[in-house]
Amino acid sequence: MTIDTELAITVGIVFLLLMMSAFFSGSETALTATSRARIHALEKAGDARAGIVGRLIGNREKLIGAMLIGNNIVNILASALATSALLNLFGQAGVAVATVVMTTLVIIFSEVLPKTWAIGNPDRFALAVSRPVQAFVMVFGPLAALVQFIVRSILALFGLRIDANVAVLSAHEELRGAVDLLHMEGGVVKSDRDMMGGVLDLSELEVSDIMVHRTKVRALTPTIRPPRSSRR
């Protein structure tokens, strides 16, 4: 096998690894940014892919761990292959060349580009990658669980406890924040925002907040005809 053939094969493998890195980066971003409410609605409508997405984001820690493992494996392997090939071409200077080239390629094509695309279309992206991501998480799930255990153990040494099941905000606060955000983005008009806010405040209302004092109540006699009562 000639040097040119080996170089062409190496470049092809590096290109494939960069595409895999872009897949992992975009999938992680889309699955963490997708709306659980919209995914739930699609699942209720019978979309099987939405059901897969719902199960994946139900355990975000395991999902992110598996995605990061895959991303780091392909990035490290791509950098190692590129460094080896460029060392044969440029000698010791190949290390510097490989560092510059791979850093540029990874940042643009494996990080910024796929994440920008995913953040702009999180639901569509998440549904499209749901099945391959599910397969990958099933294979690398045990390794991701081991990494989670190690991370939690290290954090515990410093007195830090992480409980993924404890929400920082209550459900009411999350809904109120979502409504306010949609209002600022123009998706909800002020009257609808106020109405939804009022619904969320119902549990805090007392009877005295809505009752009318008897001195302000107007009574109608049963003998008054409808046209006259409407004028009053």
N, C-alpha and C positions, 0 to 999 in steps of 0.2 A: 504493500500500500504506500503510495507516494505521500510526501508531506502536504501537497495541495489537497489530496483526498482527505487526509486526516484533519486538516484545518477546516475543510468544508463540512465534514461530519460534526466536528466540535461546534462550529458556528450554528449548525442546525439544531444540535441538542441544547445549546445555550438559548437559542431563540424559543424552543419548545418550553424550556424551564421558565423563561420569562413570561410566556403566555400562561403557564400554570400559576405563577406568582400573581399575575394580574387577576386570574380567576379567584384565588384565595382572598386577595385584598378587596376586590369588588363584592364578593359574596359576604364577607364579614361586615362590610359597611352597609350593604343592602339589608341584611337580616337583622342588624341592630337598629337600623333607622326605619324599618317598615312599621306601619301602623297595625297594632294588634287588633284594633276595632275593625279595620277594613279586611284584614285577613280572616277574622272570625266571621264577618258577613259573607265573604266569599266561600268559606268552608260550609256555612249554613246553606248556601245556594248550591252546594254539591261539587265544588271544585276540589278535587283530590290533592292537587298541589298545595292549596291553601292549608289543608289539614297537615301536610308534611311541614310546611313553614311554621304553623302553630306549635307543633311538637318541638321543632328545633329551637324556636325562641322561648319556649317554655323552660329550657335549661340553657340560658345564655352563657353561663360560665363554661359549661362543657363545650358548647358550640365555639366560643371564642378561643378556648384552649386548643381545640382541634385545628381550627383555621390558622392560628399562629404557628402551631407545630408544622403544618404543611407548608406555610409560607416561608418559614425560616429554613426548612430542609431544602426547598428548591432554590432559594436565593443563595444559600451557602454553596450548594452544589454547582450552580451556574457560575458563581465567582471563582470557585476552585478550577473549573474547566477552562474558563477564560484566562485565568492567570497562567495555567499550565501551557496553553496554546501560545500566549503572547510571550512567555519566557523563551520558548523555542524560536520565536521570530526576532525578538529584540534583546535577548539576554536578560541581565538583571534589570534593565530599564523596563522590561515587560511587566514587572510588578506595579510600577507607577502608572503605566499605560492601562493596565487592567483595572486598577483602582478607579481611575478617572472615567474610563469607558463604562464599567459596570455600575458605578454610582449614578452616572447620568441616565443610563438605560433603566435601572431599577426605579429611580425616583420618578421619571417621566412616564414610562410605559407600564410599570408594575405597581405603582402606588397612586400618583396623582390622577392619571388618566382614568383608570378603572373606578377609583373611589369617587371621582367627580361625576362620572356617568351613573354610578350606583346611587349616589345621594340625590341625583336629579330624578331618578325613576326607581325608588326603593322597592315598591310593591311589585312592579313588572319584573325587575331584576331578581328579586327574591323568589318569585314563582318560577322563573326560568331555570334557576340553579338549584331548586329545592331537592330534586332527586339525586344528582351527583353529590351534593353536599351531605345529604342524608347517608349515602353509602360511605362517604369518607369519614363522617363522624362515627358511624358504626364500627369501622375498622380501627380508627385511632382513638375511639372513646376511652378504652382502658388506659392508654398512655396519657391522654388528657386528664383523666381522673387522678392518675399518679402525680402529674404535675400540679394539679390543684391541691392535693394532699401535702406535697412538699411546700408549696407557697403558703398554705394556711399554717403549717407547722412553723415556718420561719417567722411569719407575722405574729404567731402566738408567743414566740420567744421575746418579742418586744411588747407584749401585752396588747396586741391588736387582734380583735376578733371580727371576722367577716361573716355575716349571716345573709346569704343571698335571698332569703325568704322574707326579710323584714323590709318593708317599703319605707322610704324616707318621707313620702307624702301620703296622706290618706287619699282614698278614692275620690272624695269630694274635692279636695285640693287639686288633684290631677285633672278632674273634669273642668273645674273653674279655670285652671291655667290653660287648658286646651281651648276653651271657649274664648278666653281673652286673647290668646295668640291668633286664633282664626279671625277675630274681630280686627286686630291690628293689621292682619294681612288682607283684609277686605272680604274674607269668606263668610262673615256673619255680620249682619247689620246690627245697629245699636239696640233696636227694639227687641230683636231676637236674643241678643246677648243678655239684656236686662231680664227678659222673661226666663231664660235658662238659669240665670243667677238667682232669680226669685225662687225657682223650683229647688235649687240647692240649699236655699236658706229656710225652707219650710220647717225643717226640724228645729230651728232656733226661734220660730215665731211663737208668741203667746196669744191667747184669745184677746187680750186687751189691745194687741197691735192691730187687729182687724175689726173689732166690734165697733158699732156706732152707738153713741150715747142716746138714751131714749128721748132727750130734749131735741135731738136733731132728726128724729124719725118722723116722717109725715104719714099720717093715717088716712085711709080712704073708707068712707062709709059704703056698705054693700049695696045701697040704693042708687049710687052714682052710675050713670051709663058710661060705657067705654070711651066715647069721644070726649066727654068732659074730663074723665080721669086722666086721659093722655095729655090733655092741655095742662093739667096740674103738674 
